[in-house]
């Protein structure tokens, strides 16, 4: 019903920036929350940002607060994650998720590597 495709990952130096995009196709009229998660090897998947589709209210954990910004363009059915001041510990596969009542949709993931 809903397909999500992430893009924008890659290799960046510490202190650098990347912007990830998550483009949706299909019927997203029931989506109420859009979010970004990440998973590093051997670690649990963690939420890094979420935003309500309707009002644009954003939430962040302390680990990324002040460095990452989530946004959305409802006209383009797209969510974004702007990542600044990147650190080596930000290295992970980043996934977007659109939540609907009782379920959700996941993208395929995009690799972000922060290294010199």
C-alpha positions, 0 to 999 in steps of 0.5 A: 500500500505504501512504499518508502525509499530512502536516499542521501546516505554515504561517507562523510568526515567527522563534523560534516553534514548529510541530508537524508530523504524518504520519499513515499508512494501510495496512499499516505492519508492515514499516516500520522507519524513519520520517523527516522531510526538507525541501527549500528552493527551489534546494537539495537535499532533506535529512534533518532527523530519523529515528526507528526504529519499534520502539525510538524511537531518534532521529537528527538532523543538527547543523543542527536538533539541540537545536531539533527533536524527532521522535516517533511514536505507533505506536498511531496510525500517526503520526510527529511533528516538533516544531520550536522556535526556528525560523529563516528558514533552516528555511523549506522544504517538509517531507516525511515518509518511511516506509522498508521493506526495499528501498523507501519511502513519501513524503507529499505535503509541507507548507510551513513558512515562517518569516518576520516 
